[in-house]
Amino acid sequence: MPAIFVDADACPVVKETIQVANEFDFECTLICDTAHEIYREGAETIIVSKGADAVDFVLVNRVQKNDIVVTQDYGLAAMVLAKQGHPIDQNGRLYTEENIDQLLYARHKAQKIRRSGGRLRGPKKRSKENNLRFKQSLEKLCEKLK
């Protein structure tokens, strides 16, 4: 049975993820650093020390084929895909072999703009509809993997 892992530092859909995991009887694990300790009923929590990508490395070392990973991090998503997992973002978009290169390239371009002093617009304010769309997408993915 697949498991669900959550890159829980600043993840806005922890509650929805746990609900879906429990609905499908999937194990759910939240992984966060000491600056973002999150404990929720219905999920195991793993706390790692602070550090660049510390959560990512712990998570990717635990993920197995067909596991689901909830993350906003394109780099982590690419590593999960390499392990034949199923990364999904907080808006319900599945990261795939078809879209990950484009997303990584866009991230690289944005970093170059910021490093040169440029500014980019941030994400729109999160809505209940965003959470609902995420939950529906995660349910669909779980149904497919069950």
C-alpha positions in Angstrom: 0.0 0.0 0.0 1.4 3.4 -0.9 2.2 6.0 1.8 1.8 9.7 1.7 4.7 12.0 2.8 4.2 15.7 3.3 7.0 18.3 3.0 5.3 20.0 5.9 7.4 23.2 6.3 4.9 25.9 5.3 2.5 23.3 3.7 -1.1 24.8 3.6 -2.9 21.5 3.0 -1.7 19.3 5.9 -5.3 18.9 7.3 -6.7 17.9 3.9 -3.8 15.4 3.2 -4.4 13.7 6.5 -8.1 13.4 5.8 -7.5 11.8 2.4 -4.8 9.5 3.8 -7.2 8.3 6.5 -10.0 7.9 4.0 -7.9 5.6 1.9 -6.1 3.9 4.8 -2.7 5.2 3.6 0.0 5.9 6.1 0.7 9.6 6.4 4.0 11.1 7.5 4.7 14.8 8.0 8.4 15.8 7.7 9.4 19.2 9.0 12.4 20.9 10.6 12.8 22.2 14.1 11.5 25.7 13.1 8.2 24.3 11.9 7.3 21.4 14.2 3.8 20.2 13.2 2.0 17.4 15.1 -1.4 16.3 13.9 -3.6 13.4 14.9 -3.8 10.8 12.2 -0.2 11.3 11.0 3.3 10.5 12.1 5.7 13.4 12.4 9.4 13.3 11.8 11.4 16.4 12.9 14.8 17.0 11.3 17.4 19.6 12.2 17.3 22.9 10.4 19.4 23.2 7.3 19.2 23.7 3.6 17.2 20.8 2.1 17.4 18.7 5.3 13.7 17.8 5.1 14.0 17.0 1.4 16.9 14.5 1.9 15.1 12.7 4.7 11.9 12.6 2.7 13.5 11.3 -0.5 15.4 8.6 1.4 12.1 7.3 2.7 10.0 7.4 -0.4 9.3 4.2 -2.2 7.8 3.4 -5.6 4.2 4.6 -5.9 4.4 6.7 -2.7 2.8 10.1 -2.8 4.7 13.3 -1.8 3.0 16.6 -1.2 5.5 19.4 -1.9 5.9 22.8 -3.4 9.6 22.1 -4.1 10.3 21.3 -7.8 13.7 19.9 -7.0 12.2 17.5 -4.4 9.5 16.6 -6.9 12.2 15.7 -9.5 13.9 13.4 -7.0 10.6 11.7 -6.1 9.8 11.1 -9.8 13.3 9.5 -10.2 12.2 7.1 -7.4 8.9 6.4 -9.3 6.9 8.2 -6.7 4.0 10.6 -7.3 4.7 14.2 -6.3 1.7 16.6 -6.1 1.7 20.3 -5.2 -0.6 22.2 -2.8 -2.9 23.1 -5.6 -3.4 19.6 -6.8 -1.1 19.7 -9.8 0.8 16.5 -10.4 4.4 16.8 -11.2 5.2 14.5 -14.1 8.1 13.6 -16.4 6.3 15.7 -19.0 6.3 19.0 -16.9 9.1 18.8 -14.4 11.9 20.1 -16.8 9.8 23.1 -17.7 9.1 23.8 -14.0 12.8 23.5 -13.0 13.8 25.8 -15.9 11.2 28.4 -14.8 12.5 28.2 -11.2 16.1 28.7 -12.5 15.1 31.8 -14.6 13.3 33.3 -11.5 16.3 32.7 -9.4 18.5 34.5 -11.9 16.1 37.5 -12.0 16.1 37.7 -8.2 19.9 37.4 -8.0 20.2 40.3 -10.4 18.0 42.5 -8.2 14.7 41.9 -10.1 11.4 41.3 -8.4 8.7 38.8 -9.1 5.1 38.7 -8.0 4.3 36.3 -5.3 1.5 33.7 -5.3 -2.1 34.8 -5.0 -3.9 34.5 -1.6 -5.0 31.0 -0.9 -8.7 30.2 -1.0 -11.0 27.4 0.1 -11.4 26.5 -3.5 -7.6 25.9 -3.8 -7.8 23.5 -0.8 -10.9 21.7 -2.3 -9.1 21.3 -5.7 -6.1 19.9 -4.0 -8.2 17.4 -2.0 -10.1 16.2 -5.0 -6.8 15.7 -7.0 -5.2 13.8 -4.1 -8.3 11.6 -3.8 -8.2 10.8 -7.5 -4.5 9.9 -7.3 -5.1 7.7 -4.2 -8.0 5.9 -6.0 -5.7 5.2 -8.9 -3.0 3.8 -6.7 -5.2 1.8 -4.3 
